[in-house]
Amino acid sequence: MWVADNWKDYEIIDCSKGEKLERWGTYLLIRPDPQVIWDTPRSVGEWKQRNGHYHRSQKGGGEWEFFQLPEQWQIHYRNLTFNLKPFSFKHTGLFPEQAANWDWVSDKIRHAGRKVKALNLFAYTGGATLAAAAAGASVTHVDASKGMVAWAKENAASSGLSDKPVRWLVDDCVKFVEREIRRGNHYDGIIMDPPSYGRGPKGEIWKIEDAIHPLIRLCANLLSDSPLFFLVNSYTTGLAPSVLTYMLGVELERYQGTVTAQEIGLPVSSTGLCLPCGASARWER
């Protein structure tokens, strides 16, 4: 497992009975997590000191309950700053486990010895975009949500990265890739973190099991003559690391490189164990 264990402003304190207790800076949140199927004693005192608790409804969805939690606050990872706010369906605007991938991408870019052009698809609030830009890459950031792209720009400004060469685009990722192929554009590195299910700006339906392989195949045509990396992340438990490995291995066979894939996770302070948070596959030269 690749573990995001370099956080100082984020921590999973404990997890039990379908929920995880997290520290985001100085605030404590309780949120549901489908991976937490164990029923262990909640002996950690912080369970009772929560600032926010997302209660899932049996009818689907859910709602937040707040206890002295600000509408927005910030946390930091290395030299990056992220603006957080609780919003629909339990989210805060950040997936902390992705820090393991941010570090890997940053290392690839810093040691490339040349200018790097990167594409970040389903880019959300910009964690990977910021990490790549801070490492020296020019980045094209694509997400179907106008609000998420605006949030990513805000994170870039808070991180002192507003002057970096980043293209911020609100677009359907598949249609954008198809247009980029027609335009003859190429990238040295590609990052994609697709949702399990979603809709594009015009209602286009995205279902990861059906769409992920065709998209990887399309994106392979966007790689430069000397590509540096290709990263795919999946939160869908049905897509095992070996499945991601196979798809990248098949579609990037013409390039000389290797594929590795692992579960990705976060350490749990109370037990010393790790909570799985999906899987990632990494192709590199």
N, C-alpha and C positions, 0 to 999 in steps of 0.2 A: 504493500500500500504506500502511495505517496501521501505524506502527512504534512499539512500546513502547520508547522510547529514553531514558526518564527514570529507569531503575533505577540504583541505586548498589550494592545488595546482591546483585544477580543479573547474570549475564553468560554469553552463549554465547561461549566462547573459540575454539572451532573445531568443524567438523563434516565428516565424511568416512566413506565406506564404511558407510552406513546407521546411523551413530551421531553423537551430538553430545556435546561436552565442555563441561560447564556449571560455573560457580561459583555456589554458593548460600551467600552469606555468606563464610565462610572455608573451606568444604568443596567439593571437586571431585567431580562425578558424571559418569559416562558412561552415557548412556541411548540406546536405539534410537529412530530417527525415520524413518518411511516416506518422508518427503520427501527425505531425504539419499540420492539415487541416484548421486551423483558419487563418483569414486574419486580423491581428491586426496592428496598426500603429508601424512602426519601429522608435520609438522616441529616442531610446538609441543611444548615439553618437558613441559607439564602433563599430556599424555596418560598419562605414566608416574607421575604423582603423585596418581592418583585415590584418593578416600576410599570411593567406592562405584561398582560397575559392575553394571548390569542386563544379564544375558545372556539373550537370547531363545532359546527352544527351537524346534527344527524341528518338534516335535510340537504347538506352540502354547503360549502362556504363556511362562514363563521364571522366573528366580530372581536374587536379588541376591547379589553378592559384596562383602563389606565390608572396608575397610582403615582402622581407627581412625575410624569414623564413629559419633557418638552416636545413641542411639535417637530423640532429638528435639532440635531446635534452632530458633532464630528468625531471620527476616530481616525487614527493614523496607522499606516503600515509602511515601515521604512521611511522613504521620503515622500510618500503619497498621502493625501488627505481625502477622506470620503465623507460626504454629507448624508446623514441617515434620517429617515423618517418612517414610522410605521404606516403601511398602506395596505391595500386590499390583499386578501388571501395571505396573511401572516408575514408578508415580506417587509424588509427594512431598506431595500435598495442595494444590498451587497451579499455576495456569497463568499464567506471568509475562506472556505476550503480551496477556492481558486487561487489563493496566494501561492500554493505549491506550483501551479502552472505559470503564474506571473514571474516567479523567480527563475523558472526554467527558460521562458521566453526571453527575459532580460539578459540572462547569461549568454544565450545564443547570439543575441544582437550585439552585445558588448564585445564578444570575442570573434565577431565575423571578419574584422579587418577591412570592412568596406561599408558603403552605404546600404542600408536595408530598407526595402519597401514592404510593408506588412498590411494585410487585410484582416479585419476583425468583423466577423459576421455574427448576427444575433448578439450584438455587442453590449446591450443592456445599459448599465450606468458607467461603463467604461473602465473597469478594473484592468483588464488586459491591455486596453488601448493606452491607458496612462503608464502602465509598466513598460510597454514597448516604446512609447514616446520618450519617457525619461531615460531609457537606455540608448536612445539616439536614432530610432527608426522614424521614417515618415509613415503615417498610418492612415488607412481609410477605415472609418468607423461606420458600420451600417446596422441599423435597427429599424423595425417596422413601426415602432412607437415614437411619436414626436416628443412625448413627455419624457421618455427614457433618454433620448438624445440630448434634450435640454438639461436633464439631470447630469449626464456625463460631462457636458460642457462646464457645468457648475463645479463638478469634481476636479476637472482640469484646471479651472481658475483657482480653486482652493489649494491645489497642489503646485501652483506656480508654473503651470505648463501651457498657459494660453497662447504663448508665442511659438509653440512647437508645431511642426508641419503635420497637422491632423485635418483630414476631410471628414466633416460630420454630415452624414446622410441619413435621411428618413426614407426608407425604401424597403420593398419586399426583397429579401436576400437572394432568393432563387432568380428572380427577374433581373436583379442587379448583376449577378454573376453572368447570366446569359448576355446581357448588354456589354459587359466588360470583355467577354470573349469576342464578340463581334467587333468591338473597338480595337482589339489587339493589345489590350493592356495586360501586364504581367506583374507578379508579386514574388518576392523572395521568401515570404513566410505567410501562412494562412492559419487563422485561428477561428474556430467555430464552437459555439456553446449553445446549441439549439434547444428550445423547449421540447417537452414531450408532446405537447399539443399547443397550437396557437393559430392566430389569424393574422394575415397581412393587412396593410393599410386599406385595401379594397375588399376585405372579407375572404382573402385567399386562405384556404385551410391547410395547416401544416400538421402532419402526424409523423413523428420521428421514425417509426418502424418502416413506413412506406417511403419516406422522402430522404432519409439520410444517405443511403448509398448513391442514388442518382445525383445528389448534391456533391458528394465527395468526388464522383466521376467528373462532374462539370468543373469543379474547382481545380482538379488536376491539370486542366487545360489552361489555367491562369498562372501556373507556376513558371518562373523564369528558367532560363537555360541552366542556371546554377542555384537551385533553390536551397534554402537554409533549414526550414522546418515546416511542419504541418501538424497542427494540434486539433484534436476533436475531443469534446467533453460531452458526456451524457449523464443525465440524472435518472434515466429510465432503467429500472433494475433489470429489465429483460435483455438489455444490451450489455452483455458481459464484456470484460476487457478483451477476451479472445475474439469476439465478434468484431469489435472495433479494429483490432489488429489485422484481421483477415481483410476487411474492406480497404484499409490503407495499404496493406501489402499488395493487394491485387491492382489497385488503381495507380499506385506510385511505383510499380515494378520497373518501369523504364528509367527511373532515376536510381542512382547508386546511393542507397541509404539503408537505414535500419528502422524497424518499428518496435516500440515497447509500449505495453499497456498495463495499467494497474487500477485497482480501486483507488479512490481518492478520499481522504478523510481528515478528521480533526481530533486532537487529543482531548480526553475527558479528564479533568483535574482530579475528581474524587476517586477515580478507579485506576488511573494510569493506562487505561485502554483507549482505543480509538473508535470513533463513530464513523461508519462508512457514509459517504455523501455522493455516491455515483461512481463513474469510471472515466478515465481519460486514456487516450492513445496519442503517442508522440512519434512522428516520423522525423528523422534528422539525417543530415549528410554523414 
